[in-house]
Amino acid sequence: MSVYRNLQETHLNRARASLRQALSWYGYLRKSGQLSSNPELVGLVKPELEALRATLNKLDSNVIRIAVFGLVSRGKSAVLNALLGDKILQTGPLNGVTQWPRSVRWQPGSKVLVELIDTPGLDEIAGESRADMAREVVHQADLILFVVSGDITRTEYQALLELRQSQKPLILVFNKIDLYPDTDRGVIYQNLQQLGAGNPQAKPLLPDEIVMVAAEPAAMEVRVEWPDGRVSYEWETPAPQVDELKETILNILNREGRSLLALNALIQARDAEAAIAQKTIDLREKEAEEIIWQFTKYKALAVMLNPIAFLDILGGTVADLALIRTLARLYGLPMTNYEAGKILKTIVFSSGGLLLGELGSSFLLGLGKSTAVITSGDNPSNITAFAGSAIAQAGIAGYGAYSVGKAAQVYLEKGCTWGQLGASSVIQEILSQVDQNTIMYRLRQELGIKY
């Protein structure tokens, strides 16, 4: 277990470093005046910045949130009450007893503090607002319990698929097993193993991913024989059967609890940063377009007038780097020449050879242009050749600059969470290190990460 503890601590520290780096970027914006000079942007990104700070605080608190989802009358509240050992959450025979998300603290072990979150049924009639609240809860959850009480219905399967898309570890809880004979229970369990994966091609659920419980067993009629020979019948309610679920949760928390915390914090940070980038780019789209066209014209003109082929390529590269850095400053992302160079390299080599081909064509035209200049004294007609090559080369350079600018926009928007300590990078790093016997391994499969 010491190996798991060390790995979890590493994941937690990496997540903290990633969030602190993200917040430091926006602290840089405040100090440099880029945010204060644009009040509209300040208002737009305020919710995301607050979300980043709240996520970091949650990470430091070490409280793991477990949210319970399911359709109405599946016994979600009863499952939580059974885990707590007390009937704290309201239950009843009517649909929709839980009207809004409610959380309670649970300390199943001496070192583990858990926040259990009960949610309204996902299929309540006229309960769309409550369903929206339930979906919001999943964003904050580190682990999800999805409660069913038999074979999965079509509605349940769709809800399960939506929860799978949230990229959160999930335990399928088969409740009310006391209502089924052992044979039927076994058949349902096998069906749930396959359907619960959320994908017909996915591997069946692991033992940690599906648990059978009877959170609130139905009362049973018991025959009582008295010493005097009398016989009577009484109704007794059996004790809840949730020990397996409790043990499963504890095993998961001990083995990967802090890694779950780190992963969820990074997912929230990634979403917040992506939203900030999108809002910033939308707000400054017109300015960015003007900058790209300005660099396109200047680069084309400089390349056209320069008579030396090698300097054409060098000058064009410098212009592209300057364009990327100017766009980064516009969007409020501090960037060095080295980082801009990495982006340019990525853009050039991910263009399917198109920009590389344009560079080659530009260099050949540049050589022809240089030759025309050198021999222009002997043959004045070479001036015409120079002009033709210069115009063609200017067109290619302009096209290349515009392509780099548009690609850089996309990279700066999507790439804000990549790079060293970027949220997406650390998510991938964490998932690459998980053991195949852990519940987090399913996430690695669903995200298509292969190692």
Sequence and secondary structure as in RCSB ss.txt:
>XXXX:A:sequence
MSVYRNLQETHLNRARASLRQALSWYGYLRKSGQLSSNPELVGLVKPELEALRATLNKLDSNVIRIAVFGLVSRG
KSAVLNALLGDKILQTGPLNGVTQWPRSVRWQPGSKVLVELIDTPGLDEIAGESRADMAREVVHQADLILFVVSG
DITRTEYQALLELRQSQKPLILVFNKIDLYPDTDRGVIYQNLQQLGAGNPQAKPLLPDEIVMVAAEPAAMEVRVE
WPDGRVSYEWETPAPQVDELKETILNILNREGRSLLALNALIQARDAEAAIAQKTIDLREKEAEEIIWQFTKYKA
LAVMLNPIAFLDILGGTVADLALIRTLARLYGLPMTNYEAGKILKTIVFSSGGLLLGELGSSFLLGLGKSTAVIT
SGDNPSNITAFAGSAIAQAGIAGYGAYSVGKAAQVYLEKGCTWGQLGASSVIQEILSQVDQNTIMYRLRQELGIK
Y
>XXXX:A:secstr
 HHHHHHHHHHHHHHHHHHHHHHHHHHHHHHHTTTTT HHHHHHHHHHHHHHHHHHHHHHHT EEEEEEE TTS 
HHHHHHHHHTS  S   SSTT   S EEEEE  SSS  EEEEE   TT TT HHHHHHHHHHHHH SEEEEEESS
S  HHHHHHHHHHHTTT  EEEEE  GGGS HHHHHHHHHHHHHHTTSSTTS    GGGEEE BSS   EEEEEE
 TTS EEEEEE    B HHHHHHHHHHHHHHHHHHHHHHHHHHHHHHHHHHHHHHHHHTHHHHHHHHHHHHHHHH
HHHHH   HHHHHHHHHHHHHHHHHHHHHHTT    HHHHHHHHHHHHHTSTTHHHHHHHHHHHHHHHHHHHHHT
TTT TTHHHHHHHHHHHHHHHHHHHHHHHHHHHHHHHHHGGG STT HHHHHHHHHHT  TTSTTHHHHHHTT  
 
